[in-house]
Amino acid sequence: MGLEFIDRVIKTTLIFAVFATPFLILYFGYSFGISVLIGAVWGVLNLLAIKFVIISMVKPGKRNLKLGLAVLFFKIPVLYGIGYLLLTWDFLSVGGLLWGFSGILIVSVLKGLSRSLLKMDKNVNPRENRA
Protein backbone atom coordinates (compact mmCIF):
# COMPACT_ATOMS: atom_id res chain seq x y z
CA MET A 1 0.00 0.00 0.00
CA GLY A 2 1.37 3.36 -0.99
CA LEU A 3 0.16 6.93 -1.03
CA GLU A 4 -2.56 6.02 -3.51
CA PHE A 5 -4.21 4.13 -0.63
CA ILE A 6 -4.69 7.43 1.21
CA ASP A 7 -6.21 9.01 -1.91
CA ARG A 8 -8.64 6.10 -2.30
CA VAL A 9 -9.61 6.33 1.39
CA ILE A 10 -10.28 10.06 1.02
CA LYS A 11 -12.41 9.56 -2.10
CA THR A 12 -14.36 6.69 -0.58
CA THR A 13 -14.99 8.59 2.65
CA LEU A 14 -16.34 11.63 0.81
CA ILE A 15 -18.51 9.53 -1.51
CA PHE A 16 -19.91 7.54 1.40
CA ALA A 17 -20.60 10.70 3.43
CA VAL A 18 -22.39 12.40 0.53
CA PHE A 19 -24.56 9.36 -0.20
CA ALA A 20 -25.27 8.61 3.46
CA THR A 21 -26.26 12.17 4.40
CA PRO A 22 -29.80 12.13 2.92
CA PHE A 23 -30.58 8.84 4.67
CA LEU A 24 -29.15 10.09 7.95
CA ILE A 25 -31.19 13.29 7.64
CA LEU A 26 -34.32 11.26 6.97
CA TYR A 27 -33.89 8.77 9.80
CA PHE A 28 -31.93 10.67 12.47
CA GLY A 29 -32.68 14.31 11.75
CA TYR A 30 -31.22 17.21 9.85
CA SER A 31 -28.69 18.14 12.51
CA PHE A 32 -27.22 14.64 12.76
CA GLY A 33 -26.98 14.12 8.98
CA ILE A 34 -25.30 17.46 8.34
CA SER A 35 -22.99 16.84 11.30
CA VAL A 36 -21.78 13.55 9.82
CA LEU A 37 -21.10 15.23 6.47
CA ILE A 38 -19.25 18.17 8.03
CA GLY A 39 -17.28 15.82 10.29
CA ALA A 40 -16.24 13.69 7.30
CA VAL A 41 -15.09 16.77 5.38
CA TRP A 42 -13.10 17.93 8.41
CA GLY A 43 -11.49 14.49 8.72
CA VAL A 44 -10.58 14.47 5.03
CA LEU A 45 -9.01 17.93 5.28
CA ASN A 46 -7.04 16.78 8.32
CA LEU A 47 -5.76 13.67 6.53
CA LEU A 48 -4.84 15.71 3.44
CA ALA A 49 -2.86 18.14 5.58
CA ILE A 50 -1.07 15.29 7.37
CA LYS A 51 -0.27 13.64 4.04
CA PHE A 52 1.08 16.90 2.64
CA VAL A 53 3.27 17.52 5.70
CA ILE A 54 4.66 13.98 5.66
CA ILE A 55 5.35 14.05 1.92
CA SER A 56 7.09 17.41 2.06
CA MET A 57 9.21 16.61 5.13
CA VAL A 58 10.02 12.90 4.84
CA LYS A 59 10.08 12.31 1.10
CA PRO A 60 13.40 10.84 -0.02
CA GLY A 61 15.42 13.05 -2.28
CA LYS A 62 14.06 16.55 -2.59
CA ARG A 63 12.60 17.66 0.77
CA ASN A 64 10.87 20.93 1.43
CA LEU A 65 11.08 21.38 5.20
CA LYS A 66 10.05 25.05 5.13
CA LEU A 67 6.83 24.30 3.27
CA GLY A 68 6.08 21.29 5.47
CA LEU A 69 6.57 23.28 8.68
CA ALA A 70 4.52 26.18 7.29
CA VAL A 71 1.61 23.83 6.53
CA LEU A 72 2.00 22.17 9.92
CA PHE A 73 1.93 25.45 11.82
CA PHE A 74 -1.00 26.66 9.71
CA LYS A 75 -2.89 23.36 10.01
CA ILE A 76 -2.84 23.03 13.78
CA PRO A 77 -4.41 26.35 14.80
CA VAL A 78 -6.75 26.76 11.83
CA LEU A 79 -8.03 23.21 11.31
CA TYR A 80 -8.26 22.35 14.99
CA GLY A 81 -9.76 25.75 15.76
CA ILE A 82 -12.47 25.04 13.20
CA GLY A 83 -12.94 21.59 14.76
CA TYR A 84 -13.40 23.18 18.17
CA LEU A 85 -15.93 25.65 16.81
CA LEU A 86 -17.83 22.82 15.13
CA LEU A 87 -17.97 20.88 18.40
CA THR A 88 -19.20 23.88 20.37
CA TRP A 89 -21.83 24.95 17.80
CA ASP A 90 -25.26 24.09 19.25
CA PHE A 91 -26.86 23.33 15.87
CA LEU A 92 -24.57 20.39 15.09
CA SER A 93 -24.84 17.05 16.82
CA VAL A 94 -21.66 16.07 18.67
CA GLY A 95 -22.39 12.39 18.00
CA GLY A 96 -22.78 13.08 14.29
CA LEU A 97 -19.53 15.01 14.19
CA LEU A 98 -17.74 12.15 15.92
CA TRP A 99 -19.16 9.67 13.40
CA GLY A 100 -18.01 11.93 10.60
CA PHE A 101 -14.55 12.41 12.13
CA SER A 102 -14.27 8.63 12.48
CA GLY A 103 -15.28 8.03 8.86
CA ILE A 104 -11.65 8.08 7.72
CA LEU A 105 -10.73 5.43 10.28
CA ILE A 106 -13.71 3.22 9.43
CA VAL A 107 -13.09 3.40 5.68
CA SER A 108 -9.34 2.81 6.00
CA VAL A 109 -9.82 -0.24 8.24
CA LEU A 110 -12.41 -1.72 5.89
CA LYS A 111 -10.24 -1.02 2.82
CA GLY A 112 -7.20 -2.53 4.52
CA LEU A 113 -9.15 -5.63 5.54
CA SER A 114 -10.59 -6.07 2.06
CA ARG A 115 -7.14 -5.74 0.46
CA SER A 116 -5.65 -8.27 2.85
CA LEU A 117 -8.55 -10.73 2.50
CA LEU A 118 -8.43 -10.49 -1.30
CA LYS A 119 -4.60 -10.69 -1.18
CA MET A 120 -4.30 -7.67 -3.48
CA ASP A 121 -0.88 -6.63 -2.13
CA LYS A 122 0.89 -9.96 -2.42
CA ASN A 123 2.72 -10.96 -5.58
CA VAL A 124 1.84 -14.47 -6.64
CA ASN A 125 4.70 -14.65 -9.09
CA PRO A 126 7.28 -11.84 -8.68
CA ARG A 127 8.73 -12.49 -12.13
CA GLU A 128 5.49 -11.35 -13.79
CA ASN A 129 5.81 -7.85 -12.33
CA ARG A 130 9.22 -7.12 -13.85
CA ALA A 131 9.32 -4.64 -16.69
C-alpha positions as CSV (number, residue, x, y, z in Angstrom):
1,M,0.0,0.0,0.0
2,G,1.4,3.4,-1.0
3,L,0.2,6.9,-1.0
4,E,-2.6,6.0,-3.5
5,F,-4.2,4.1,-0.6
6,I,-4.7,7.4,1.2
7,D,-6.2,9.0,-1.9
8,R,-8.6,6.1,-2.3
9,V,-9.6,6.3,1.4
10,I,-10.3,10.1,1.0
11,K,-12.4,9.6,-2.1
12,T,-14.4,6.7,-0.6
13,T,-15.0,8.6,2.7
14,L,-16.3,11.6,0.8
15,I,-18.5,9.5,-1.5
16,F,-19.9,7.5,1.4
17,A,-20.6,10.7,3.4
18,V,-22.4,12.4,0.5
19,F,-24.6,9.4,-0.2
20,A,-25.3,8.6,3.5
21,T,-26.3,12.2,4.4
22,P,-29.8,12.1,2.9
23,F,-30.6,8.8,4.7
24,L,-29.1,10.1,8.0
25,I,-31.2,13.3,7.6
26,L,-34.3,11.3,7.0
27,Y,-33.9,8.8,9.8
28,F,-31.9,10.7,12.5
29,G,-32.7,14.3,11.8
30,Y,-31.2,17.2,9.8
31,S,-28.7,18.1,12.5
32,F,-27.2,14.6,12.8
33,G,-27.0,14.1,9.0
34,I,-25.3,17.5,8.3
35,S,-23.0,16.8,11.3
36,V,-21.8,13.6,9.8
37,L,-21.1,15.2,6.5
38,I,-19.2,18.2,8.0
39,G,-17.3,15.8,10.3
40,A,-16.2,13.7,7.3
41,V,-15.1,16.8,5.4
42,W,-13.1,17.9,8.4
43,G,-11.5,14.5,8.7
44,V,-10.6,14.5,5.0
45,L,-9.0,17.9,5.3
46,N,-7.0,16.8,8.3
47,L,-5.8,13.7,6.5
48,L,-4.8,15.7,3.4
49,A,-2.9,18.1,5.6
50,I,-1.1,15.3,7.4
51,K,-0.3,13.6,4.0
52,F,1.1,16.9,2.6
53,V,3.3,17.5,5.7
54,I,4.7,14.0,5.7
55,I,5.4,14.1,1.9
56,S,7.1,17.4,2.1
57,M,9.2,16.6,5.1
58,V,10.0,12.9,4.8
59,K,10.1,12.3,1.1
60,P,13.4,10.8,0.0
61,G,15.4,13.0,-2.3
62,K,14.1,16.6,-2.6
63,R,12.6,17.7,0.8
64,N,10.9,20.9,1.4
65,L,11.1,21.4,5.2
66,K,10.0,25.1,5.1
67,L,6.8,24.3,3.3
68,G,6.1,21.3,5.5
69,L,6.6,23.3,8.7
70,A,4.5,26.2,7.3
71,V,1.6,23.8,6.5
72,L,2.0,22.2,9.9
73,F,1.9,25.5,11.8
74,F,-1.0,26.7,9.7
75,K,-2.9,23.4,10.0
76,I,-2.8,23.0,13.8
77,P,-4.4,26.4,14.8
78,V,-6.7,26.8,11.8
79,L,-8.0,23.2,11.3
80,Y,-8.3,22.3,15.0
81,G,-9.8,25.8,15.8
82,I,-12.5,25.0,13.2
83,G,-12.9,21.6,14.8
84,Y,-13.4,23.2,18.2
85,L,-15.9,25.7,16.8
86,L,-17.8,22.8,15.1
87,L,-18.0,20.9,18.4
88,T,-19.2,23.9,20.4
89,W,-21.8,24.9,17.8
90,D,-25.3,24.1,19.2
91,F,-26.9,23.3,15.9
92,L,-24.6,20.4,15.1
93,S,-24.8,17.0,16.8
94,V,-21.7,16.1,18.7
95,G,-22.4,12.4,18.0
96,G,-22.8,13.1,14.3
97,L,-19.5,15.0,14.2
98,L,-17.7,12.1,15.9
99,W,-19.2,9.7,13.4
100,G,-18.0,11.9,10.6
101,F,-14.5,12.4,12.1
102,S,-14.3,8.6,12.5
103,G,-15.3,8.0,8.9
104,I,-11.7,8.1,7.7
105,L,-10.7,5.4,10.3
106,I,-13.7,3.2,9.4
107,V,-13.1,3.4,5.7
108,S,-9.3,2.8,6.0
109,V,-9.8,-0.2,8.2
110,L,-12.4,-1.7,5.9
111,K,-10.2,-1.0,2.8
112,G,-7.2,-2.5,4.5
113,L,-9.1,-5.6,5.5
114,S,-10.6,-6.1,2.1
115,R,-7.1,-5.7,0.5
116,S,-5.7,-8.3,2.9
117,L,-8.5,-10.7,2.5
118,L,-8.4,-10.5,-1.3
119,K,-4.6,-10.7,-1.2
120,M,-4.3,-7.7,-3.5
121,D,-0.9,-6.6,-2.1
122,K,0.9,-10.0,-2.4
123,N,2.7,-11.0,-5.6
124,V,1.8,-14.5,-6.6
125,N,4.7,-14.6,-9.1
126,P,7.3,-11.8,-8.7
127,R,8.7,-12.5,-12.1
128,E,5.5,-11.4,-13.8
129,N,5.8,-7.8,-12.3
130,R,9.2,-7.1,-13.9
131,A,9.3,-4.6,-16.7
